[in-house]
């Protein structure tokens, strides 16, 4: 069961309505209800929603700056090309000389996730990009493109696709006409993720840390299967199911889901 929201994210009385609706949902009599989020959880979900589905725009100086940063982190001994187009990108796992064409499914957020991984989890970044763990396939999955796919799958699995307040459908962030907000989560995995966003127990960069765990789990699934390039879709689907199950199990732990709990459930600790 989920606690009722409180301003300070502290203890709250048992939510009988949520418990009853959850019971009815388990019997197939209604949809699973969304938990009552604390103000901190709602704020952090809204901040994530504002970043989801923002397309990469090569004409935006801040977007180009992030791509330049990725180049410098990945190829520190080579000067970034003026146009940010180079065959060198292919060695990182982009399809062509311009990564901008590969960001469609993950948008700007997928670029930010790769930059975060390179800056904060450098050993993981290098191991995944250089394929240093385990016995590798002759035809490996492309690291950068895989990272974009992980971001896209996460946004779906964690129910982070934004909508506009006051009506107006679609999952694109529209800067005019109202604040962007995330849908209220109602799947066990997405609800478990919200545990990481609480004021007292949440961690900074929770989304990015789940991204790192997901990417590591993907690589492990790839190695366990002895997969090749054509099986990447199957590996991604299997990884998504494993992460979903791990989030659900971690969400049932005392105190709720945590990054360490998720990693333990995935066998990454």
N, C-alpha and C positions, 0 to 999 in steps of 0.2 A: 504494500500500500504506500501511497505517497502522502507526506505531511502537507498540511495547509500552509500557505505562504505566510511568512511573517516579515516585518520590516528589517529585522536584524539577522535573519536567517537562523535563528535559534530554534529551540524546541517548540513544537506546536501541538495542539490537541489532535487526536486521531480523527481523520476525515472519513466519517461513516458513509457519506454520499459517494465519495470516490471509491471506497471499498465495495459498496453495493453495486455500483455501475461496473466495476472491474469484474465482479463475480458474474453479473449478467452477461458481460462481454465474453467471458471464458466459456459460457454456455451457448454462445452464438445468438443471444437474444438482443444484442445491441452492439454498436461500435465501441471500441475501447475508449474510455474517456481520457482527456489530457489532464495531467496533474496541474495543480495550482502552483504556478511558478512564483518564486520570490522576486522582488524588484531587481535584485542583482542578477538573477538568472535571466529574467526578461531583457534587461539591458544588454547583457553579453550576447544573448541570442540575436537581438536586433542588430548589434554591431557586426555579427557574423553575416546576417542576412543582407546587410548593406554592401558586403563584399562579394557575395555570391552572384554569379552570372554577369558581373561587370566585364565586358569584352576587352581584350587587349587592343589598344589603339596606338599604332606606331607613331602617330602624329602628336600624341600626348607626351610632353617632356618627362613627366614623372614616370610614365610607363617605360619609356625608353631608358630612363635612368636605372630602373629595376633590372632591365635586360642587360644593361652595361655592367651592373653589379654582379649579375650571374656570370657574365663572361670573365670578369676579373677574379671571381672566386674559383671558377672552374679552370681557367687558363691563365694563371697568375704571371707566367713568363712571356705572354704574348700581348701585344697592344691591341686593344679593341678596335675593330675596323670602324671607320667613320659612319658607314651606312648600317652598321650592325648586321651586315650580311657577309657570310663567310663559309666556305666549305668545311672549316674547322668545327662548326656546330654539329656536323654529322657525326663526329667522333663522340659526341655526348649523347647521341640518340635522337636527334631531330631528323625529320624526313628530308629536309632540304637545307639550303643555305640561309634561310630566313625562318627562325623559330616562330615568328608572328603568325605564320600560316598553320601552325600546329596547336595554337591555344584555343581553338574554337570550343571544344567541349568543356574545358576547365577555366577558360578566361584568365583574367589578370590574377585571380586567386591562385591558380596553379603555378604561375611564375613566382608569386610571393612564397608559396610553400617550398619550392625548390631553393630559393634564396635562403629561407629560414633554415632548411636542412643543412645547407652548406655552411652556414654561419654557426649554428648551435649544436649540430650533431655531425661534426666533420668526419669522424671515423666511419659513421654509418653511410654518409654521403659518398665517401671515397669507395667503400666496400661495394655499395650497390652500383655505382657508376662503372667502376673498374672490374666488377664481377670477380672479386677475389675469394669469395667463400665457396667451398664445395667444388664438385666436379661440374664444370660448365658445359653447356651444349655448344655444338659447332655453330648453330644459328641462335644467338641470344636475343632476348627481348630488348628493345631500345629503351635505355634508362629514362631519358627525358620524356619521351612519349608515354611511358608507363606512369611517370609521375603525374602527368596531366590526367590520365585515366583514373588514377587513385583519387585525385581531388574531386573529379566529377562524381565518382561512385560514393565518396564520403558525403557530399552535399545531398545526394538522394537518400542514402541510408540514414543520415542523421536528421532528415526532414528540415533542411535549412533553406529550401527554395523560397525566396521572398515574394511577398505580395504587397500591394498598395493598400494602405488604410483607407477606409471609406469606399471600398469597391474598386473595380478596375482589375481585371484578372491578369493572367500572364505571369511568367516567372522572370521577367527582366526587371532589373532595377531601373526605375524611371525617376530621374532627378527632380522633375517638376511634379507638383500636385500632391504632396503629402509624404509623410515619413514611411520608410520601408520597414517592414517588420517580418519576422519569421512566423510560419504557421505554428500553432501550439503542437508540440510533439505528442504522439500517442502510441507509437510502437515501443515495445520494451527496450530495444537498442537505443532509440533516439532519446527516450526518457532517461535511460542510464547515463547518456552523455551529459544531460543537463545537471547531473550530480556534480560533474567536474566544474560547473560554472557558479557554484555557490560561493558566497563571500568568505565563509570561514574555512571551508575545505577545498575550494577550487584552486587550481593552479594557473599561473600565467601561461599563455600559449597552449591551452588545453587542446584546441583544435589541431594545432601544428604537431603536438606530441602524439595525438591519435594518428595523424598523417604518417609520422615516422614509424609508428608501430605497424600500421597497415602496410606500408611499403616493405618493411622487414618481413612481415608475414607473407607477402606476395612472393618475395624472393625465396623464402623457405619452401613455400608450396611449389614453386618452379623447380627447385632442386629435388624435393621429395619425389616429384613426378618424373624427373628426368625429361622435362618438357622441352619442346623446340618452338621456334617462332610461330608456327601455325597454330599452336595450342594456347597461345596467350589468352584468348578469350575464355577458354575453359578454366585456366588458372585464375584469372580475375574473378570469375563467378564463384569458384570454390573458395577463394580468399574472402570474398565478400560474405559468404555464408559463415565462414569461421569467425570473422571479426564480429558479425552480428551476434553469433552465439556467445562469444567471449564477452561482449558488452552486456548481454542479458545476464550472464552468470555473475559478472562483476557487479552489476547493479543490484543483485540480491545479497551482496555482502553487507555486513554490519557497517553502517556509515555510508553506504552507497558506493557507486562506481568511482574509481580513481584511475589515474594513468598507470600506476604500478599494478593495481588490480587487473586492469586490462592486459598489461604485458605478461603478467603471471598466467592469466587464462590462455593466452596465446603461446605460452611456452617460450617467451623471449627473455625471461629473467635468469 
